[in-house]
């Protein structure tokens, strides 16, 4: 039996591999979401969507926008926390904030966040002495922060309102409550594992080792993820239609599940996956009204930050690759001309460049004439 399992494991790694399996899973999720979205949107009246958009008050949109700003401000601490965890204390907060905002925003909108976000992080952090392994560690700790926060909020939410997830996962509330307790127990086991270590726990081997955060820092890590998700869920809750009424916890549970499905799909901006999950999980709302809510949320959380991130990265690359080299060449050429003039003046005895000197003529005196 052991030989059979070993042979199956070897064959899986050689012929399939986890990477190919992940790609297939992503394609399946995207295909299923698109099919569901097309089926759900059948018969939707676009004029009703436009009317629902006009019903969103400026105050409502402004409050949701403030929550989105708060979410992205909290997001900057993902990288800052990770850098301090791996001992890169020389990286200032402004650099960590730039990396976290641009890598997450561009990576999530383009798709394949692990690769696109990692490439942007490496582009920024390599200018400050970090190598590829350091950037991989930052990505790992940041991802751990995200998942700890998600599992904690999802566990609490589904334990409180297990029926909120039933429309999406098609499971009875009792099973959803067991899943919620499983999430919370998993976090508790992780905390116990961290606390019972004599020193700080390590993961990895050889040259790739990550020193895990201590127990107090793990609570801070969970708090960062919870605050981030709280801001995002609040933005969605503020944009929800007024009727029928719905509580914040139910919206949070549906929002987190839809977000996790979107991340698992690796689709650009979770497009189709996130929207289909929200439409399926909230059937009590009119499709047009809920679509209007999703459109406004996408503008606030995806489109506008994406445009800002691209502008920032474009301006940074222009400054580093065009403006700074031009200034350096200008200074170098100016210093070179100045040095040539100085050398020319020194050869002329410090006088004007056009003046020449000749040996002094002897002066005749009456004595010499005699």
Secondary structure by P-SEA (a helix, b strand, c coil): caaaaaaaaaaaaacccaaaaaaaaaaaaaaaaaaaaaaaaccccaaaaaaaaaaccaaaaaaaaaaaaaaaaaaaaaaaaaaaaaccccccaaaaaaaaaaaaaaaaaaccccaaaaaaaaaacccccccaaaaaaaaaaaaaaaaaaaaaaaaaaaaaccccccccccccaaaaaaaaaaaaaaaaaaaaaaaaccccccccccccccccccaaaaaaaaaaaaaaaaaaaaaaaaaccccccccaaaaaaaaaaaaaaaaaacccccaaaaaaaaaaacccccaaaaaaaaaaaaaaccaaaaaaaaaaaaaaaaaaccaaaaaaaaaaaaaaaaaaaaaaaaaaccccccbbbbcccccccccccc
